[in-house]
């Protein structure tokens, strides 16, 4: 086979960018630097065990010969496909050849020592030996064999392809982009669809994190953790050291290092409060010299109250280790209120007013975004998976929270830390409306209100984010799925169950599978057109059935961040058009859209968009506004 046309050459910048984009969109599984390092060993005929264990062990054990060969073949196919997209067909043929199957028939030249021994020149000087050697074989090296030429050209080709096709793993990448299909399917089925979710689960559960993931044992789990740690630099996060040690063997100090202190939704012991929000200069603070407790900020005041409930004193957070059941219950309510005040309300506890307290009772009736505020029961405070709520609080729980917080503020007023109790007169049984406009008793929208939403959505500028908004609205309208489920939908969930035009059947359906329960939703032509347009705007194929769209999230990242927000650091990141977004991102966009609708609403009926939440989109009332 002639290979003279296959040597890599310089590629125009435009072609290079095109190739990188095509490689990225061609398959859900991507090439990383480890694939190229491993293939260099394969091409040169080296023992691949060490390279496999260093770069590709996450694919499985090297002893599984079928899996190793299948992986090598997949890598070669991906290399060849990338070359063909760049119209380098000779290179595509070259890269698929296995040089180790080509017999090297070139005569091997003897070494200088072997030559001297053969001709009895051992006692001659080295210069005389070299002179005789050159008289027999010449000064030039023998031509390279065909196999050696092939290896040299393949190494050059790998270097060329690596510069264009290699991609670093990122936190929001789907697991299917980096792990073999079998492993990715198992992780995806366990709700670990992205590298970020996978690492958060590993760090949140710790030792034996994998026991709840079907068909994942210790061997596979160890390989996953090792691979994630090896790519910590590009991912920006990695499994912690505590993952390798049983929970009972970890000290309190080791567990305390798992979640770093931050200004975020973290336990009160880890919460960093900005100086202007710590209460040291709160609106209702009394002078420090008048205060009967040794507390200079709100957190210290909370712990003074907690320990007073147990008959002890001490304002420090570290004294929260040994508390009674009642003290822990009171601390939980104060912690929730503090986190909401700092992270959501941006107000110090000692600056709270009655309206703020009423708003808090409304918040705990439906803490959103749920992925930030709510988590599963039983997560300890050392875990990154800990959240202050498990979900919406019942009326009884809201009344309990109101009673506890009223007691907190009563104590602070009594101790002359504050001059007023904002919880006096606040009732958990009745909510004050935030505006004078009427608020419907039923959390849903009428068809007329939906029509108003669509008119407003259509009037928005034609941007990537607004296309996403329109698609998300239509998806929720047709399916009634929750936000957390909407953002997990992929193009693969769309199918055509029946022949087009067959009476009584839908042309397209969306198949949603959660916890083993499969739901099917009929999707209309308007939705499918929105999907097609949105895929094309992200640089993807507009046909949902196109194989290159396998694994693509329906609701994706906005691709025009550099135009809409040139000040944002996100503009500097390489955005993946196939990636999805978090529920919080979609929630924020929909809430901003509701605010716009509320501001522009001029109908005769009540302006329900003032109080509307994303949950209202899931329910359509048949009644009319008229």
C-alpha positions in Angstrom: 0.0 0.0 0.0 1.3 3.4 -0.9 1.6 5.8 2.0 3.5 8.7 0.5 0.3 10.9 0.4 -0.5 10.3 4.1 2.0 12.4 5.8 0.4 15.2 7.9 0.8 18.7 6.8 0.0 22.2 8.0 -3.8 22.8 8.2 -5.4 26.2 7.9 -6.7 27.7 11.1 -10.3 27.6 9.9 -10.0 23.9 9.0 -8.5 23.2 12.4 -11.4 24.8 14.2 -13.9 23.0 12.1 -12.2 19.7 12.8 -12.3 20.3 16.5 -15.9 21.1 16.4 -16.7 18.1 14.3 -14.8 15.8 16.6 -16.7 17.2 19.5 -20.1 16.8 17.9 -19.5 13.5 16.2 -20.0 11.2 19.2 -21.0 11.4 22.8 -17.6 9.8 23.7 -14.6 12.1 23.4 -10.8 11.8 23.0 -8.5 12.9 25.7 -4.8 13.1 26.0 -4.6 9.6 27.5 -5.9 8.0 24.3 -3.1 9.5 22.4 -0.4 8.6 24.9 -1.6 5.0 24.9 -1.8 4.7 21.1 1.8 5.9 20.9 2.8 2.8 22.8 0.6 0.6 20.6 2.1 2.0 17.4 5.6 1.5 18.6 4.9 -2.1 19.6 5.7 -1.6 23.3 4.2 -3.5 26.1 0.9 -1.7 26.5 0.1 -2.9 30.1 1.9 0.0 31.8 0.4 2.6 29.4 -3.1 1.1 29.8 -2.9 1.2 33.6 -1.7 4.7 33.6 -4.0 6.3 31.0 -7.0 4.0 30.3 -7.5 1.8 33.3 -10.9 3.4 33.8 -11.9 1.4 30.7 -11.3 -1.9 32.5 -8.5 -4.2 33.4 -5.7 -4.9 30.9 -6.3 -8.6 31.3 -9.6 -8.3 29.5 -8.1 -8.7 26.0 -11.4 -8.3 24.2 -12.1 -5.0 25.9 -8.6 -3.7 25.2 -8.8 -4.7 21.5 -12.3 -3.1 21.3 -11.0 0.1 22.8 -8.0 0.2 20.5 -10.3 -0.3 17.5 -12.6 2.5 18.7 -9.7 4.9 19.1 -8.4 4.1 15.6 -11.9 4.6 14.2 -12.2 8.0 15.9 -8.8 9.0 14.6 -9.7 8.0 11.1 -13.1 9.7 11.2 -11.4 12.9 12.4 -9.0 12.8 9.5 -11.7 12.2 6.9 -13.7 15.2 8.2 -10.6 17.2 7.5 -10.5 15.7 4.0 -7.3 13.9 4.8 -8.3 10.5 3.4 -4.7 9.3 3.0 -4.2 10.0 6.7 -7.4 8.2 7.5 -6.1 5.1 5.7 -2.7 5.4 7.4 -4.0 5.6 10.9 -6.0 2.4 10.7 -3.0 0.3 9.7 -1.5 -1.8 12.5 2.3 -1.6 11.9 2.8 -4.6 14.2 1.2 -6.9 11.7 3.7 -5.9 9.0 6.7 -8.2 8.8 10.0 -6.3 8.8 12.2 -8.1 6.2 15.0 -5.5 6.2 18.4 -7.1 6.8 19.7 -6.0 10.2 23.1 -4.5 10.2 25.6 -5.9 12.7 27.0 -3.8 15.5 30.6 -2.6 15.4 31.5 -5.2 18.0 29.9 -8.0 16.1 31.7 -6.9 12.9 35.1 -6.8 14.6 34.5 -10.3 16.1 33.5 -11.7 12.7 36.6 -10.4 10.9 39.1 -11.0 13.8 39.6 -7.3 14.4 39.4 -7.4 18.2 43.0 -6.2 18.6 42.7 -3.4 16.1 42.0 0.2 17.2 38.4 1.5 17.1 39.3 3.8 14.2 40.6 0.9 12.2 37.5 -1.1 13.0 35.2 1.7 11.9 37.2 2.1 8.7 36.8 -1.6 7.9 33.1 -1.5 8.9 32.4 1.5 6.5 34.2 -0.3 3.7 31.7 -3.1 4.0 28.4 -1.3 4.7 29.1 2.3 3.6 28.8 5.5 5.6 25.0 5.9 5.2 22.5 4.0 7.2 20.5 1.4 5.5 17.1 2.6 4.3 14.3 2.3 6.8 12.0 -0.6 6.4 8.4 -0.2 5.4 7.3 -0.9 9.0 9.6 1.7 10.4 8.5 4.3 7.9 4.8 3.5 8.8 5.5 3.9 12.5 7.3 7.2 12.0 4.4 8.6 9.9 1.8 7.3 12.3 3.6 9.1 15.2 3.6 12.3 13.2 -0.1 11.8 12.4 -0.9 11.3 16.1 0.9 14.5 17.0 -1.1 16.4 14.3 -4.4 14.9 15.5 -3.7 15.5 19.1 -3.3 19.2 18.6 -6.7 19.4 17.0 -8.9 16.7 18.6 -7.8 16.3 22.2 -10.3 17.8 24.7 -9.9 18.2 28.5 -12.7 16.8 30.7 -14.9 19.5 32.2 -17.1 19.4 35.3 -20.4 19.7 33.4 -19.5 17.1 30.7 -21.8 14.0 30.5 -20.2 10.8 31.8 -20.9 9.3 28.5 -18.3 11.6 27.0 -15.4 10.0 28.9 -16.3 6.5 30.1 -17.1 3.4 28.0 -20.8 3.1 27.1 -21.5 0.2 29.6 -20.1 2.1 32.5 -21.6 5.4 31.5 -25.1 3.8 31.2 -24.8 2.5 34.8 -23.8 5.9 36.2 -26.5 7.7 34.2 -29.1 5.3 35.5 -28.0 6.2 39.1 -28.6 9.9 38.4 -24.9 10.6 37.9 -25.2 12.0 34.4 -22.3 14.5 34.6 -18.8 14.5 36.0 -19.8 17.2 38.5 -22.7 15.1 39.8 -20.5 12.0 40.0 -17.8 13.8 42.0 -20.4 15.4 44.3 -21.9 11.9 45.0 -18.5 10.4 45.6 -17.5 13.1 48.1 -20.9 13.3 49.6 -21.2 9.6 50.4 -17.5 8.8 50.9 -16.3 5.3 51.4 -18.2 2.7 49.4 -20.0 5.4 47.5 -20.6 2.9 44.7 -22.8 0.4 46.5 -26.0 2.1 45.3 -24.9 2.1 41.7 -26.0 -1.1 39.9 -23.2 -3.3 38.5 -20.4 -1.1 39.9 -18.0 -2.8 42.2 -14.9 -1.8 44.1 -12.6 -2.4 41.1 -14.6 -0.1 38.8 -15.1 2.4 41.5 -11.4 2.6 42.2 -10.6 3.1 38.5 -13.2 5.9 38.3 -11.8 7.7 41.3 -8.2 7.4 40.0 -9.3 8.8 36.6 -11.2 11.7 38.1 -8.2 12.6 40.3 -5.8 12.4 37.3 -8.0 15.1 35.5 -8.6 17.3 38.5 -6.8 20.2 36.8 -9.3 20.5 34.0 -12.4 19.4 35.9 -11.8 21.8 38.7 -12.8 19.3 41.4 -11.8 15.7 42.4 -12.7 13.0 45.0 -11.3 13.8 48.4 -8.9 11.6 50.4 -11.8 10.7 52.8 -13.3 8.5 50.0 -10.5 5.9 50.6 -11.2 5.4 54.3 -14.2 3.9 56.1 -16.4 6.5 57.8 -15.7 5.1 61.3 -11.9 5.5 60.8 -12.1 9.2 59.9 -11.4 11.7 62.6 -13.5 14.8 63.2 -10.7 16.9 61.8 -10.6 14.8 58.6 -14.3 15.1 58.1 -14.2 18.9 58.7 -11.9 19.2 55.7 -14.3 17.7 53.2 -16.5 20.8 52.9 -14.5 24.0 52.9 -15.7 27.1 54.7 -17.6 29.3 52.3 -20.2 31.9 51.8 -22.7 29.4 50.5 -25.4 27.0 51.7 -23.2 25.1 54.1 -23.6 24.2 57.8 -23.4 27.1 60.2 -20.1 25.9 61.4 -18.6 26.4 57.9 -20.5 29.6 56.9 -18.3 32.6 56.1 -20.5 35.7 56.6 -19.4 39.0 54.9 -18.8 41.7 57.5 -21.7 43.8 56.4 -24.1 40.9 57.0 -22.7 39.4 60.2 -25.0 41.6 62.4 -22.2 43.5 64.1 -23.8 46.7 62.8 -27.4 45.5 62.3 -30.3 47.9 62.1 -31.8 46.7 65.4 -28.5 46.2 67.3 -28.2 47.9 70.7 -24.8 49.3 71.8 -22.5 46.5 72.8 -22.0 47.9 76.3 -25.7 47.5 77.0 -25.7 43.8 75.9 -26.0 41.1 78.6 -24.4 38.4 76.5 -20.8 38.2 75.1 -21.8 38.2 71.5 -20.5 40.7 68.9 -22.3 39.2 65.9 -25.5 37.2 65.0 -23.9 33.8 64.9 -22.4 34.2 68.4 -25.8 35.4 69.6 -27.5 32.3 68.2 -25.1 30.0 70.1 -25.6 32.0 73.3 -29.3 31.3 72.9 -28.8 27.6 72.1 -26.6 27.0 75.1 -29.0 29.0 77.3 -31.6 26.4 76.4 -29.4 23.8 77.9 -28.5 25.8 81.0 -24.9 26.4 79.8 -23.1 29.4 78.4 -20.7 29.9 75.5 -21.1 31.6 72.1 -18.7 29.7 70.0 -19.8 27.4 67.1 -17.5 24.6 68.2 -19.6 24.1 71.3 -22.4 22.8 69.1 -20.8 19.3 69.4 -22.7 18.1 72.5 -26.3 19.4 72.4 -29.5 17.9 73.6 -32.2 16.9 71.2 -34.1 20.1 71.8 -31.0 22.2 71.3 -30.3 20.5 68.0 -33.9 21.1 66.9 -33.6 24.8 67.8 -30.2 25.2 66.1 -31.6 23.6 62.9 -34.3 26.3 62.7 -31.9 29.1 63.4 -29.4 27.7 60.9 -32.0 27.5 58.2 -33.2 31.1 58.8 -29.6 32.4 58.9 -28.7 30.7 55.6 -31.8 32.1 53.9 -31.1 35.6 55.3 -27.5 35.7 54.1 -27.7 33.7 50.9 -31.1 34.6 49.5 -32.3 37.8 51.3 -28.9 39.4 51.7 -29.9 40.8 55.1 -28.3 40.3 58.6 -30.5 38.6 61.2 -30.3 41.7 63.4 -31.7 43.8 60.5 -34.8 41.6 59.9 -38.2 43.2 59.6 -41.6 41.7 59.8 -42.0 41.5 56.0 -38.8 39.5 55.9 -40.0 37.0 58.4 -43.3 36.6 56.5 -41.3 36.0 53.3 -39.3 33.3 55.0 -42.5 31.4 55.9 -43.4 31.5 52.3 -40.0 30.3 51.2 -40.0 27.2 53.5 -43.3 26.2 52.1 -41.4 25.6 48.8 -37.6 26.0 49.1 -36.3 26.7 45.6 -34.1 26.1 43.8 -34.5 22.6 45.3 -31.0 21.4 44.2 -29.5 24.2 46.3 -31.7 24.0 49.4 -33.1 20.4 49.5 -31.3 17.1 50.0 -32.0 13.5 51.1 -32.6 12.7 54.8 -29.7 11.5 56.7 -26.8 13.4 55.1 -24.4 14.3 57.8 -23.0 17.8 58.0 -19.6 16.8 56.9 -21.0 15.7 53.5 -21.2 18.0 50.5 -24.6 16.5 49.9 -26.0 18.0 53.1 -28.8 20.5 52.6 -30.9 22.5 55.2 -34.2 21.1 53.9 -35.5 17.8 52.6 -38.3 19.6 50.8 -41.3 21.8 51.4 -42.3 22.1 55.1 -45.8 21.1 56.2 -48.0 23.8 57.8 -47.2 22.2 61.2 -43.5 22.4 60.5 -43.8 26.0 59.4 -45.7 26.9 62.7 -42.9 25.2 64.6 -40.3 27.2 62.8 -42.1 30.4 63.5 -42.4 29.6 67.2 -38.7 28.7 67.5 -37.5 31.9 65.7 -39.9 34.0 67.7 -38.3 32.6 70.8 -34.8 33.3 69.5 -35.6 37.0 68.9 -37.4 37.3 72.2 -34.2 36.1 74.0 -32.1 38.5 72.0 -34.4 41.4 73.0 -34.4 40.3 76.6 -30.6 40.2 76.6 -30.6 43.7 75.1 -28.8 42.5 72.0 -31.7 43.7 69.8 -34.3 46.4 70.3 -37.2 44.7 68.6 -38.6 41.3 67.7 -39.7 41.2 64.1 -41.6 37.9 64.6 -44.3 39.5 66.7 -47.5 39.4 64.8 -46.2 37.1 62.1 -48.5 34.1 61.5 -47.6 30.9 59.8 -51.2 30.2 59.1 -51.9 33.2 56.8 -49.6 34.7 54.3 -49.5 38.4 53.4 -49.6 39.1 49.7 -46.5 40.8 48.3 -48.6 43.1 46.1 -52.1 44.6 46.0 -52.9 42.4 43.0 -55.0 39.3 43.5 -53.2 36.0 43.9 -55.1 32.9 42.7 -55.7 30.2 45.3 -54.7 27.6 42.7 -51.1 27.5 41.6 -51.7 27.1 37.9 -52.2 29.1 34.7 -55.2 29.3 32.5 -54.9 28.8 28.7 -55.3 32.6 28.3 -52.4 33.2 30.7 -50.3 30.7 28.7 -51.1 32.5 25.5 -49.9 35.7 27.2 -46.6 33.9 28.1 -46.2 32.8 24.5 -46.8 36.3 23.1 -44.1 37.7 25.5 -41.7 34.9 24.7 -42.1 35.5 20.9 -41.3 39.2 21.4 -38.0 38.5 23.0 -34.8 39.1 21.0 -33.6 36.2 18.9 -30.7 34.9 21.1 -29.5 31.5 22.1 -30.8 31.9 25.7 -34.3 33.0 24.5 -34.5 30.1 22.1 -33.8 27.9 25.1 -36.5 29.6 27.1 -39.1 29.1 24.4 -38.2 25.4 24.0 -38.3 24.9 27.8 -41.7 26.5 28.1 -43.1 24.3 25.4 -41.5 21.2 26.9 -43.0 21.9 30.3 -46.4 22.8 28.8 -46.6 19.5 26.9 -45.2 17.2 29.6 -45.7 18.8 33.0 -42.3 17.6 34.0 -40.4 19.2 36.9 -37.5 21.5 36.2 -35.1 18.9 37.6 -36.4 16.4 35.1 -36.7 18.8 32.2 -32.9 19.6 32.2 -32.1 15.9 32.1 -34.0 15.2 28.8 -31.8 14.5 25.9 -32.5 14.4 22.1 -32.4 10.6 22.4 -35.7 10.6 24.4 -37.5 11.7 21.2 -38.8 9.0 18.9 -41.2 8.3 16.1 -43.3 5.4 17.4 -45.5 5.1 14.3 -45.3 5.8 10.6 -45.8 9.4 9.7 -49.4 10.2 8.8 -50.9 7.1 10.3 -54.3 8.0 11.7 -54.7 8.2 15.5 -51.0 8.2 16.3 -48.6 10.9 17.2 -45.7 11.7 14.8 -43.3 12.3 17.7 -43.1 11.2 21.3 -40.9 12.0 24.2 -40.1 8.9 26.3 -39.1 9.8 29.9 -37.8 7.1 32.2 -37.4 7.8 35.9 -36.9 5.3 38.6 -37.9 2.5 36.3 -41.3 4.2 35.4 -41.6 5.1 31.7 -43.8 7.9 30.6 -44.7 8.8 27.0 -45.7 12.3 25.9 -47.0 13.3 22.5 -45.0 16.2 21.0 -46.6 18.4 18.4 -45.0 19.9 15.3 -44.4 23.3 17.0 -42.2 21.7 19.6 -40.3 19.7 17.0 -39.7 22.8 15.0 -38.4 24.5 18.1 -36.1 21.6 18.7 -34.7 21.6 15.2 -34.1 25.4 15.2 -32.5 25.2 18.6 -30.1 22.4 17.7 -29.1 24.3 14.6 -28.4 27.4 16.6 -26.1 25.5 18.8 -24.1 24.3 15.8 -25.6 20.8 15.9 -27.4 18.8 13.2 -31.1 20.0 13.1 -32.5 16.5 12.7 -33.1 14.9 16.1 -32.6 11.5 14.6 -29.1 12.3 13.3 -26.7 9.9 15.0 -24.3 12.7 15.9 -27.0 14.1 18.2 -26.8 11.1 20.4 -26.4 12.2 24.0 -27.2 15.9 23.4 -29.2 17.6 26.1 -32.4 19.2 24.8 -32.0 22.2 27.1 -28.4 23.3 26.6 -25.9 26.0 27.5 -26.3 29.5 25.9 -23.8 29.9 23.1 -23.9 33.7 22.9 -22.6 34.5 26.3 -19.7 36.6 24.9 -22.2 38.8 23.1 -24.8 39.1 25.9 -22.3 39.4 28.8 -18.9 40.3 27.6 -17.9 41.0 31.2 -18.6 37.4 32.4 -15.7 35.1 32.9 -17.8 32.3 31.2 -17.0 34.0 27.9 -13.4 32.8 28.2 -14.5 29.1 28.5 -15.0 26.8 25.6 -18.7 26.0 25.8 -19.8 22.6 24.8 -23.0 22.9 22.6 -24.0 19.3 23.6 -23.9 20.0 27.3 -26.9 20.7 29.5 -27.6 23.2 32.3 -28.5 22.9 36.0 -32.1 23.3 37.2 -31.0 26.5 39.0 -30.0 28.1 35.7 -33.3 27.4 34.1 -35.2 28.4 37.2 -33.5 31.8 37.2 -34.2 32.4 33.6 -37.9 31.5 34.0 -38.3 33.7 37.1 -36.8 36.6 35.2 -39.2 36.0 32.4 -42.1 36.0 34.9 -40.9 39.3 36.2 -40.9 40.7 32.7 -44.5 39.4 32.1 -45.6 40.9 35.4 -44.1 44.3 34.4 -45.8 44.3 30.9 -49.1 42.8 31.9 -52.0 45.1 31.1 -55.0 42.8 31.1 -58.2 43.2 33.1 -57.7 40.2 35.2 -55.3 39.8 38.2 -51.6 40.0 37.5 -50.8 36.5 38.6 -47.3 36.7 37.1 -46.2 38.7 40.2 -46.5 35.6 42.4 -46.1 32.9 39.8 -43.4 30.3 40.2 -42.0 27.7 37.8 -44.2 25.1 39.5 -47.3 26.8 38.1 -46.2 25.9 34.5 -46.9 22.3 35.2 -50.6 22.8 35.7 -53.1 24.3 33.2 -56.6 25.3 34.4 -59.4 25.0 31.9 -61.2 28.0 33.3 -61.0 31.5 31.7 -60.0 34.8 33.1 -63.1 36.5 31.7 
